[in-house]
Amino acid sequence: MDLLEYQGKQLFGKHGLEVSDGKAVTTVEDAVAAANEIGYPVVVKAQVLMGGRGKAGGVKLASNEDEAREHATNILGLDIKGHITRTLWIEHASDIETEYYASVLLDRSAKKPLVMFSTEGGIEIETVAEETPEKLIKQHVDPLVGLSKEQALDIATQGNADEDVREGVADALVALYTVWIEEDASLAEINPLIVTPDRQVKALDAKVSLDDNASFRHPDHAELGDKANLDPIEVKAAEQDVVYVKLDGNIGILGNGAGLVMSTLDVVAQAGGEPANFLDAGGGSDAAKVTQAVEIILSNENVKAVLFNIFGGITRCDEVANGLIAAFKSLKPTVPFVVRLDGTNDVEGRRILEEANLPNVQAAKTMNEAAEMVVAAAKGNS
Amino acid sequence: MSILVTENTKLAVAGITGREGRFHTLNNKKYGTNVVGGVNPKKAGENVEGIPVFGDWETTVKESGANTAMIFVPPPFAAQSALEAAAAGCELVIIITEGIPAHDELKLYNTVKRDYPNTTVVGPNCPGILSPGKANVGIIPASFFKPGNVGVVSRSGTLTYQIGNELAQAGFGNSSIVGIGGDPVPGSSFVDIIERFQNDDETELIVLSGEIGGSAEEEAAEYIAEHVTKPVVGYIAGFTAPEGKQMGHAGAIVSGSAGTAAAKAEALESKGVRVGRTPTQVAEIAIEILNG
């Protein structure tokens, strides 16, 4: 789960990283009240999970109440690359002397946490990595030991941080690592990490991603994320424990197992179709679950045809067939379905489907054949 | 030979008394796997259809002689159970559990590497290992596979069944099928398993089935170029995955340009590995090579 800037900053503050005081608001009146309380100048910042907020006009400096009102009015509701701004973060403006970059993430290849630091902050770190890689310092941390102050100081020194703030940078790195560990983050990034004229080191932005698998030990994380901008169908799927990702095409896809579903999307695309979604029905697929899944797929109005691609291991094909019959009874879909059943109890599953004689349902023998049939069915229906 | 799971496997299962754990343990036993025990601190002294249940891993290994552990316990406790199995002396620990926090996996991986270097961990979030005709540890539906000379290593379970089934229908069997799982910090990587297949007399061809996210396939490509003399056929799922979206497996997320299906396929092909564009094509290429 990706966090909004202000949520990340609140986690930073909790673990001892220096951040500006601020307030998250959702109305113009609250924004003005917050700005008055914090004291001018303030920065009004759009809270969306999308880079390039500044260029899109989502970050503005206000030196008095009128400006705060004007900016809040303009930024609330602003569409930043498809993300509608519903929350503003108002914070006291910081004087910036220098901009650094710091992050902690998981290096999957080394199987160790990786700390990155650069004096080239405030720009995209990918650009730094590409154009001046010598200015991006990377060090692995032994996860069984943690990031020591010594190692953090070494990183700050290697990275050429100004000598008088190396101590401060090292403290910030240790705090950032603590955020990463304590909050079960997959990414904790500060860009820019600023040095103020009075030589304080401070996080001016926050990019934090949390591991959903660790939510059982972080009940407080349930409130986080950009709930307002989630796709309503994806929210509903998550509530029903179905992994669903909406895509741009018109062929609804259901399969069992993430790998097989990804592969199904590819095979449909190769057959000239465009998948409308990724849906992994998971292991068990009883009637209720199949019905819910079909309902989720069909709630996307672009769907012109649906493909069921099942290779039963734990999943039993007869159960899926009965589930599909139940789904047809309750939902009465009008779009054509193509069903491919292989694996555990496949013969029985195919027999059940054939006998039910559902309208608009075709059986396919192989995955490739199924893909071709569903692409033709979608074309015929649009 | 087969790899990792053989007729010498003595299996004990943590989570044997749970619904899924019990079902699959008994399935494995029915297949012929030597199941010697189970672990549940609350049910020590009981048995599951004759399989004795012990209170902890140390006792289990001491009493039953288990050399292989299968972990079926829920995510909050799975990494700890795996570590205790390694500490008790199990050479192989297979973690089926899905949904373990990445940081737990990270600590487990590094602790096992430091303290129990002779233990191999496979998974988490994997379907296990099947060596057809010998033993099955995990949830792979064994009836679709038969003994043979194709070694399969895969991040995805159902995709493995799909490819294995196509091979079987063409008359080819498997030495071993290893699911390494789709999580960010797997105990064993493609490279670890491919090295074992390279050294296994019975394996003549290796199928590598990968997916988007991470760089394990790219690392495998480098390794294959330098160390593998047997033919390898690749497959990558996720060509149509949009950037920044997670596709079920925690590992399957594309961020930026690295880790895409196209980049992985290219990395493999640049090292001489033929990559099928569909599971069917993978089987076709494998059959073409095997038929010489």
Interface residues (C-beta under 8 A of the other chain):
Chain A: L106 R108 S109 K111 K112 P113 E126 D142 P143 L144 I181 D184 S186 D211 N213 A214 F216 R217 V243 V245 L247 G255 N256 G257 A258 G259 L260 V261 M262 S263 L265 D266 V267 V268 A269 Q270 P275 F278 D280 F311 G312 G313 I314 D342 G343 T344 T366 M367 N368
Chain B: P75 P76 G99 I100 P101 A102 H103 D104 L106 K107 Y109 N110 T111 R114 P127 I139 I140 P141 F144 S154 R155 S156 G157 T158 L159 T160 Y161 Q162 N165 G182 P184 V185 S209 E211 I212 G214 S215 A216 E219 Y235 A237 G238 F239 T240 A241 P242 K245 Q246 M247 G248 H249 A250 G251 A252 G256 A261 R277 T278 P279 T280
